């Protein structure tokens, strides 16, 4: 009989996203972004099965110049593209503060790659993956 994997066996990565170039920030911005913890598969995609085992360890830290930092959780929610959406949830009791990753399940999180997030105000922002390290 084989033992089921546990949260202790899940390898977690700390992923840093910095705001990519935009009209407002032509050079991007290291003062606007996120650091989050998630299990990644060999191709760099978020590993849903591993996340289910270690979801309480999958945190997010939002830093945005001029605003207080926010801490929350990486959450997988029903609905959205392909039937589910990855969101950064800062308050379990409120959905209006959630920030949804655009097709996060399809993107590889590797330095130099780009991903997009829809903020709590509904604005879409593009971010560059600047680092992926063991947590």
C-alpha positions in Angstrom: 0.0 0.0 0.0 1.5 3.4 -1.0 1.1 6.4 1.2 -0.7 9.4 -0.2 1.5 12.4 -0.7 1.3 15.1 2.0 1.8 18.8 2.1 5.3 18.1 3.5 6.2 16.5 0.2 5.0 19.4 -2.0 7.8 21.6 -3.4 6.8 25.2 -3.2 8.3 28.1 -5.2 8.3 31.8 -4.5 7.4 33.7 -7.6 8.0 37.4 -8.0 6.1 39.5 -10.5 7.0 43.1 -11.3 4.8 45.4 -13.3 5.7 45.2 -17.0 6.1 48.2 -19.3 3.0 50.2 -19.8 2.0 53.7 -20.8 2.2 54.9 -17.2 5.5 53.0 -16.6 7.5 52.8 -19.8 10.3 50.9 -18.1 8.1 48.8 -15.9 8.2 49.0 -12.1 9.9 47.0 -9.4 7.8 48.9 -6.9 4.6 47.5 -8.2 3.9 43.7 -8.1 3.5 40.5 -6.2 5.4 37.7 -4.5 3.4 34.5 -4.2 4.1 30.9 -3.2 2.8 28.0 -5.4 3.8 24.5 -6.4 4.9 24.4 -10.0 5.1 21.4 -12.3 8.1 20.5 -14.4 6.9 22.9 -17.2 6.5 25.8 -14.7 2.7 25.7 -14.5 0.8 25.9 -11.2 0.3 22.3 -10.1 -3.4 22.0 -9.0 -3.0 18.6 -7.3 0.0 19.8 -5.3 -1.8 23.1 -4.5 -4.7 21.1 -3.0 -2.3 19.4 -0.6 -0.6 22.6 0.4 -3.1 25.4 -0.2 -2.7 26.9 3.3 1.0 27.5 2.4 0.2 29.2 -0.9 0.3 32.9 0.1 0.6 36.2 -1.8 2.1 39.5 -0.9 1.1 42.5 -2.9 3.3 45.6 -3.0 2.2 48.7 -4.7 4.0 52.0 -4.3 1.9 54.5 -2.4 -0.4 51.9 -1.0 -0.1 49.7 2.1 1.0 46.1 1.3 -1.6 43.4 1.3 -1.2 39.7 2.2 -3.6 37.0 1.1 -3.9 33.5 -0.4 -3.6 31.9 -3.8 -7.0 30.4 -4.4 -8.5 28.2 -7.2 -12.1 29.1 -7.9 -14.7 27.6 -10.2 -15.7 29.6 -13.2 -13.6 31.5 -15.8 -11.6 30.2 -18.7 -11.4 26.4 -18.8 -13.8 26.2 -15.9 -11.6 27.7 -13.2 -9.7 30.8 -12.2 -6.6 31.4 -10.0 -7.1 34.4 -7.8 -5.3 36.3 -5.1 -7.7 36.5 -2.2 -7.0 39.1 0.5 -10.2 38.6 2.5 -12.0 35.2 2.6 -15.3 36.9 3.4 -15.3 39.3 0.4 -15.0 38.6 -3.3 -14.7 42.2 -4.4 -11.1 42.4 -3.3 -10.0 39.4 -5.3 -7.5 39.8 -8.1 -7.8 37.2 -10.9 -4.9 35.9 -12.9 -5.6 35.8 -16.6 -5.2 32.2 -17.7 -2.8 31.5 -14.9 -3.3 27.8 -15.4 -2.0 28.0 -18.9 1.1 30.2 -18.3 4.5 29.0 -17.4 6.0 30.9 -14.5 9.7 31.3 -15.5 11.9 34.3 -15.4 11.3 36.6 -18.4 7.7 35.3 -19.0 4.7 37.6 -18.9 1.4 37.1 -17.1 -1.7 39.4 -16.6 -3.8 40.1 -13.6 -7.2 41.8 -13.3 -7.1 44.0 -10.1 -10.0 44.6 -7.7 -11.0 47.6 -9.8 -11.3 45.5 -12.9 -8.1 46.9 -14.6 -5.9 44.4 -16.4 -2.1 44.8 -15.7 0.7 42.8 -17.3 3.6 41.6 -15.1 7.0 40.1 -15.9 8.2 37.1 -13.9 11.4 38.3 -12.4 12.3 35.3 -10.2 11.2 31.8 -9.3 13.0 30.3 -6.3 12.5 27.5 -3.8 10.4 28.8 -0.9 
